[in-house]
Amino acid sequence: MMKVKLAAQLYTLREFLKTPEDIASTLKKVKEIGYNAVQVSGVGPIDSRELKELTSGLGLNICATHVGYAELTEKMEEVIEKHQIWGCQYVGLGGLPNEYRTSAEGYLKFASIANEIGRKLKAAGLTFIYHNHDFEFAKFGGRTGMDILFEETDPQAVDFELDVHWVQAGGADPVEWIKKVNGRMKVVHLKDYIVTPERERRFAEVGEGNMNFAAILQACREIGVEWGPVEQDQCYGRDPFESLAISFNNLRRMGVEA
């Protein structure tokens, strides 16, 4: 079984990534926590080569990204060049554009577009990965949006980056979906949640919430997931760096590699 390696999803630290100076300082803190890789998302303006120099200088791998839909459809050459500079294999789309979310026809249309994006990236030696939220689990005529994306995209062109928190929030089983995308997922989002006494669902540090991470991690190992970026959308008064450190330490105790 493949060992899953940890990464910090930089979107967690987006408020600390607005300038090149902020980015340099933040990446240093991420490395000091113990992470050896990052997923580039939520990062402010910075030259691609400068970012590569910063990460390489700290011994940080850029394992994956989230790229805007407009970039993937209108600036593909720039996307490819940037990922080649970074030595980054996995090009992620962080969410389905709004116009495709409300019908089976929308999901089918997007699946066709995703195939085109994936084939272009594959021709450049890269891999397109799709990141879900909970809305993909709305049903249209007996199939969820996520079912449509899985069944109607080309397995040779489109991979997945399951966010286990959002899978469960959508009423589905993260372990079942991890096994379902076997052969089509090398990057998984590790994210937890708690429910308050007031019945509010809140993002939580991994291992501090209600998700069954023993089973989730075992399933990831079984299908050969390479990277597990840790993400926490909100930290509720806690410093995001502290939250990333808590998740890191908990996951290391669960046997995940740094």
SVG drawing of the C-alpha trace seen along z (x, -y; Angstrom):
<svg xmlns="http://www.w3.org/2000/svg" viewBox="-36 -42 53 44">
<polyline fill="none" stroke="black" stroke-width="0.4" points="0.0,0.0 1.2,-3.5 1.9,-5.9 0.0,-9.1 2.2,-12.2 1.0,-15.4 0.8,-18.8 -0.6,-22.2 -3.4,-23.5 -2.4,-27.2 -6.0,-28.3 -6.1,-27.8 -3.6,-30.6 -5.0,-32.9 -5.1,-36.0 -1.3,-35.6 -0.5,-35.3 -1.3,-38.7 2.2,-39.9 5.5,-38.2 6.8,-39.1 3.8,-37.6 4.2,-34.5 7.8,-34.1 7.1,-34.4 4.1,-32.1 5.9,-29.4 8.7,-29.5 6.1,-29.0 4.6,-26.1 7.9,-24.4 8.6,-25.0 5.4,-23.2 6.8,-20.1 5.1,-20.1 7.3,-19.3 4.8,-20.1 2.1,-22.6 -0.9,-22.9 -0.9,-26.4 -4.3,-28.0 -5.4,-31.4 -2.0,-32.9 -1.6,-36.5 0.3,-37.9 3.8,-36.5 6.0,-35.5 6.0,-31.8 9.7,-31.5 10.0,-33.5 7.5,-31.2 9.5,-28.2 12.6,-29.7 10.9,-30.3 9.5,-26.7 12.7,-25.0 14.8,-27.1 12.7,-25.8 12.6,-22.2 8.9,-22.4 7.3,-20.5 4.4,-22.0 2.3,-18.9 -0.9,-20.3 -2.8,-23.5 -6.2,-25.0 -6.5,-27.0 -9.4,-29.3 -11.9,-28.0 -11.2,-31.0 -7.5,-30.2 -8.2,-26.6 -10.4,-27.6 -8.7,-30.8 -5.1,-30.6 -4.1,-27.0 -0.6,-27.7 0.2,-29.9 -1.2,-27.2 0.9,-24.5 4.1,-26.7 3.5,-27.6 3.1,-24.0 6.1,-22.9 8.1,-25.7 6.9,-24.4 7.4,-20.7 3.8,-20.2 1.9,-17.3 -1.6,-17.9 -3.7,-20.8 -6.8,-21.3 -10.1,-23.0 -11.5,-24.0 -15.1,-24.0 -17.8,-23.8 -18.8,-27.2 -22.2,-28.3 -23.8,-28.0 -23.4,-24.2 -24.6,-23.4 -28.4,-23.4 -29.3,-20.6 -28.2,-17.3 -27.6,-19.1 -25.3,-21.5 -23.2,-18.7 -23.1,-16.9 -21.9,-20.0 -19.2,-20.6 -18.1,-16.9 -17.5,-17.5 -15.5,-20.6 -13.5,-18.8 -12.6,-16.2 -11.2,-18.8 -9.2,-20.5 -7.9,-17.1 -6.8,-16.0 -4.8,-19.2 -3.1,-18.9 -2.4,-15.2 -0.7,-16.1 1.6,-18.3 2.4,-15.6 0.1,-17.0 -3.0,-15.6 -6.4,-17.4 -8.1,-16.9 -11.6,-18.0 -12.3,-19.1 -15.8,-18.6 -18.0,-20.4 -21.4,-19.2 -23.6,-20.6 -22.4,-17.9 -24.5,-15.5 -27.8,-17.0 -29.8,-14.5 -31.0,-15.0 -33.3,-12.2 -31.8,-9.6 -28.1,-10.5 -26.2,-13.0 -24.1,-15.6 -21.1,-13.8 -22.3,-10.6 -22.6,-12.4 -19.1,-13.8 -17.7,-10.4 -19.6,-8.5 -19.4,-11.0 -15.8,-12.1 -13.0,-10.3 -11.0,-8.2 -7.9,-8.9 -8.4,-12.7 -10.1,-13.6 -9.1,-12.6 -10.6,-13.5 -9.5,-15.3 -12.1,-14.3 -12.7,-16.6 -13.7,-14.1 -15.4,-16.7 -17.7,-17.9 -18.4,-14.3 -19.8,-13.6 -21.5,-17.0 -23.3,-16.1 -24.7,-12.9 -22.3,-10.5 -19.8,-8.1 -16.2,-9.3 -14.7,-5.8 -17.1,-4.5 -16.3,-7.4 -12.5,-7.0 -12.8,-3.3 -15.1,-4.4 -12.4,-6.7 -9.7,-4.0 -7.3,-4.6 -8.5,-8.2 -7.3,-9.9 -3.7,-10.7 -4.6,-13.8 -7.2,-13.9 -8.3,-16.8 -8.1,-16.0 -10.6,-18.1 -12.7,-17.5 -15.8,-18.9 -17.6,-19.1 -21.2,-19.7 -21.8,-22.2 -24.6,-21.8 -26.5,-24.4 -26.4,-22.0 -23.9,-24.2 -21.5,-22.3 -18.0,-23.8 -14.7,-23.0 -12.3,-21.4 -8.6,-20.4 -8.2,-16.9 -8.5,-14.4 -10.4,-16.8 -13.8,-16.3 -16.3,-13.6 -14.9,-12.2 -13.7,-8.6 -10.1,-9.3 -8.8,-5.8 -11.1,-4.4 -10.5,-7.3 -6.7,-7.0 -6.8,-3.3 -9.0,-3.6 -6.6,-6.2 -3.6,-3.9 -5.5,-1.0 -6.1,-3.0 -2.6,-4.5 -3.3,-8.2 0.0,-10.1 -0.8,-13.4 -3.1,-14.5 -3.3,-18.3 -4.7,-19.5 -7.3,-22.2 -9.4,-24.1 -11.7,-26.8 -12.3,-28.6 -10.5,-28.3 -13.0,-30.1 -10.7,-32.4 -7.7,-30.1 -4.6,-31.1 -4.7,-29.1 -1.0,-28.2 -1.9,-26.6 -4.8,-24.7 -2.5,-23.4 0.0,-22.3 -2.7,-20.4 -3.9,-18.6 -0.3,-17.8 0.5,-16.3 -2.7,-14.3 -2.2,-12.9 1.4,-12.0 0.1,-10.1 -2.2,-8.3 0.8,-7.2 0.7,-9.6 4.1,-10.7 5.3,-14.2"/>
</svg>
